[in-house]
Amino acid sequence: RQAPAGSGVSVRSAERDGVRDRRDAGRYLVSLSSGQKQGQRVVLGTGGFGRVELVRAVPDPRAPRCAIPVPIPDWVVRTRQQEHMRTERRVLARSHCPFIVGFFGSFRDAQHIYLLLEFCQGGELWTKLREVRCFEEPLAVFCSACVVEGLEYLHGHGIIYRDLKPENLMLDQLGYVKLVDFGFAKELERGEKTFSFCGTPEYLAPEMLRHEGHDFAVDFWMLGILVFEMLVGR
């Protein structure tokens, strides 16, 4: 299966023109309105960081819809997420895999980096899992295979993911699973280990908890927990 073609043309041209300041982003982006109320922005999700809005690039009418995380003012600085944001942008910019969320470009202001991401119409895997409690084995196998493809791509490019969980997996319009949220990702050479402590506590590998140093293997520990969660429901 191929990644969507022709994505983000207007946004990429904006970046080539040097338009990276959020004050200029309005020339290239327009928020999409809700069908119920004209002018009401479409919010795809909210969280402690802020909200995710649905936008599209202009003036190209063929431009795809994009998801853009909009942090709460000062959230990035207050929670010291600047480096995580830079890491996520760097990883996404160099990733071209149908099982990793598409990256169309970015804008920034004095405090935040705004990432333009592929709009995954199926929503979070976590939401689907919560609705049915657990998946039938064929569906769990399919979702796991998508994740393995994404991890294989990252590892092949020297990147550890380190935050695999249902909340960080999105479904596209065809039902394929895509990895999102690369704030904890890290570039690592084969044979090296890293000692940074990060991730979601319930998914951390033993070597991370023991501060023994870890490598690409921790992603597969987290995959095992994910598979268990999909099949058992907890």
N, C-alpha and C positions, 0 to 999 in steps of 0.2 A: 504494500500500500504506500502510495506516495504522499508526501506532505502537500498541503494546499499550495497551488501555484499562484503566482502573481500577487502575493500578499504584501501589503504595506508599501506600495510604490510611492505614494505621496509622502508618507512619513520618512522613508529612507531618503527621498530627494530633499526633504526639509533638513535632515541631518547633514547631507552633503553641502547644503547651502549655509551651514553653520548655525541654523536655527535650533538652539538647544535650550534657550531660556524659556521658562514656562509662560512669561508674559507674551511671548511671540507665538505660543502654541495655538492660540485661538485662530490663527490664520490657516492652520493645517488640521485642526480637530473641531468637531462639533459633537456635543452631548446629544444622545438620542432621547427622544421623549417617550413617555409611557403612553400606551394606546388609550388608557382611560382618561388621562388628563394631559392636554397639550402643554408643553413647557415643563412638565415634571420629569426630572431626570430618572433614568433607569438605574437603580442600584442593584447590582448582582449579589452583593453580600456585604456584611459588616462584621467588624471584630474589634479587638482591643487596639489595633493599629489605626483604624479608620474605616473606610468603605472602598468598594470596588464599583466603578461606574462603567456603563456601556457607552462607547464613543465610536465614531468613524472618522476617517481622514477625508479632508476636502482639498480641492474641489472635485476630485475624481469620483463620479457617481458609482464607479465599479469597485471602489475601495472597500475592503472588508470591515466588518465591525470588530472593534477591539475592546479588550477589558483593560482599564487603567486603575491601579490601586491609588487611592488618594489618602495619604496619611493624615491623622489629626495634627494640627499645627504643633510643632516642637516635639512630636512623638519620636521622630528618628533621633534627634539630639538627646532628648530626655532619657531614652532607653539605650542610647549608645549603639544605634543600629547602622551608623554610617558605613562602616566597613562591610557589614552584611549586605547592604544595598549595592555597594560597588562590586562585591563578589557576585551577587546574583546577576547583575547586568553583564559582567565579564563572561560568566558561564553561558548565559543565554545567547549572547552575541556570537559565540563561537560554536553553538550547538545547532545542528541541522538534522534532526531526527524526528520522525512522525510520532514517537512516543514521549517526546519532550515538548512542552507547551511552546508554541511559536512566539518569536520575539520580532516585533516590527520596528522598534526604535525607542528612543527615550528623550525626555526633556528634563530640565532641572531648574531649581531656583537656589537661593542661598542656603537652604537647609535640606531639601529633599531631591531625590531622583525619582522621576515619574516614568515607569516602564509601560510601554504599550504592548500588550500581550494578546495572544490568540483568544478569541471568545469561545469557550467550551460550553456548548449549549446543554450538555447533559448534566452539568453541575458536579458537585463533589461526590466521590465514591462513598465517603463517610455518610452522606445524607441517604444514599440508596441503601447502604448497609443497615442504617438505623431503622429505615422503613420496614425492612423484611427480617431483621434480626441476624440472619445468616444467609449465605448464598448456597445454592446447589453446587455440587462439585464441578460440573462442566463450566459454570460461570466463574467460579473461583480459579480454575485452571486458566481460563482465558485471560482474566485480569492479571494473574500472576505472570503469564507469558508476556503481556504488554510491559509489565514492570521490568522483567528480566531483559527485554530488548532495550529499554531505556537505560538500565544500569550497565548493560554491556557496552552501549555507546559511550556513556560517561567514563567508564573504566578504561575503555580503549583510547580515550583522549586524556588519560591521567587525572581524572576527577573523581573524588569520593563524594557521595551525595549526603549521607549522614542524617537525614531527617525523613526517612520513609515512614509514612503512616497514612491511613485512609483520608485524613483531612488534606493531605498534599497530593492527592490523585484526582484528576479531573476527567470527565467523560466528554468526548466530542459528539457531534451530531450522529455519528455512526456507531457510537458505543465503545470506541477504542479508548484505552486509558492513557493519560499523559501525566508525566511528572511535572510538578510546579514547586515553587518556593525553594530557591537555591542559596538562601542566606547562610546556611551552614556548610555548603559545599567547599571543597578544598582541592587544590592541585597538588598532586603527590607523585614522586618518581617511584617506579617499581623497586621494591626492596627497602624503601624508606618507611618510617613510621612517624606519626604525628601524635602529640600529647595534649592537644587542645581538648577541653571538655565542653561538649555542646550536644544538642539534640533534645529529644523528648524523653523524659526519664523512663517511662514504661517500655521504651524500645531500645534502650542503650545496651550495647554488648558488654559482656563481663570484663573484657580488657579495658574498656573505657571507664567502667566503674572502679576498677582497680588501679587506674592511672598507669597502666603498663605500656602504653603506646598502642596505636592501632593503625590499620591500613584498610584496603578495599574490602576486606572480609566482613567488616562491621555492617556493610550494606546488606549482606546476605543473612546475617543474624536478624536484622530488622525485617527482611523479607519473610523469614520463617515465622516471625510474630504476626506479620500481616496475613499470611496464609491461614494460620491458626484462627485469627480473628474473623476472617471471612467465612471459615467453615463452621466455627463454633459460636460465633457471635459475641465474644467477650475477650 
